């Protein structure tokens, strides 16, 4: 997403004026990019802990038969066109 913002800028395309950009994982530098990158934040630590727990369970002979979902959070910053959701 940061590369997309740079390429759009280099091409003279306004972000967010013409194009909104949203990244994924809410990396540490997202707020410091110009414009600040909107992103989807996921609970990485929780996901890793659950993965390790399930891996240990499977290595102990347990059956992996279910699916886990994790809630993400949309972090709105300057890289999206303001709208009624903001």
C-alpha positions in Angstrom: 0.0 0.0 0.0 2.9 2.4 0.7 4.3 1.6 -2.7 0.9 2.3 -4.2 0.8 5.7 -2.6 4.2 6.5 -3.8 3.4 5.4 -7.4 0.2 7.3 -7.4 2.0 10.4 -6.2 4.8 10.0 -8.8 2.0 9.7 -11.4 0.3 12.9 -10.3 -2.7 11.1 -8.9 -4.0 12.5 -5.7 -4.3 10.3 -2.6 -6.9 10.5 -1.2 -8.4 13.1 -3.6 -8.8 10.7 -6.5 -7.9 7.3 -5.0 -8.2 6.0 -1.5 -5.6 3.5 -0.3 -6.0 1.1 2.6 -3.3 -1.3 3.7 -3.4 -4.5 5.8 -1.7 -5.3 9.1 -1.3 -1.6 10.3 2.5 -1.7 10.2 4.3 0.6 12.5 5.2 3.2 9.8 1.6 3.5 8.5 0.8 6.7 10.5 4.1 8.3 9.3 3.6 7.9 5.6 2.3 11.0 3.7 -0.6 10.8 3.6 -0.9 8.6 6.7 -2.0 5.1 5.6 -5.4 3.8 6.6 -5.1 0.1 7.4 -6.8 -3.0 8.7 -5.4 -4.0 12.1 -5.5 -7.7 13.0 -4.7 -9.2 16.4 -1.4 -10.7 15.4 -0.3 -11.7 19.0 -3.6 -13.4 19.7 -3.4 -15.2 16.3 0.1 -16.5 17.0 -0.8 -17.7 20.5 -3.8 -19.6 19.1 -1.7 -21.1 16.3 1.0 -22.3 18.8 -1.7 -23.7 21.1 -3.4 -25.6 18.3 0.0 -26.9 16.9 0.9 -28.3 20.3 -2.6 -29.8 20.6 -2.1 -31.5 17.2 1.4 -32.7 18.0 -0.1 -34.3 21.1 -2.4 -36.3 18.9 -5.4 -33.9 18.9 -7.5 -33.5 15.8 -7.7 -30.1 14.1 -11.3 -30.0 13.0 -12.5 -26.4 13.6 -12.0 -22.9 12.3 -11.1 -19.8 14.3 -11.9 -16.3 13.3 -10.4 -13.1 14.6 -11.9 -9.6 14.5 -10.0 -6.9 12.5 -10.3 -3.2 13.1 -10.3 -0.6 10.3 -8.0 2.3 11.3 -8.9 5.3 9.2 -6.2 7.8 8.5 -5.5 10.4 5.8 -5.2 8.0 2.8 -9.0 7.6 2.4 -11.5 10.1 1.0 -13.6 11.3 4.0 -17.2 10.1 3.9 -20.2 9.6 6.1 -18.4 6.7 7.9 -15.8 9.1 9.3 
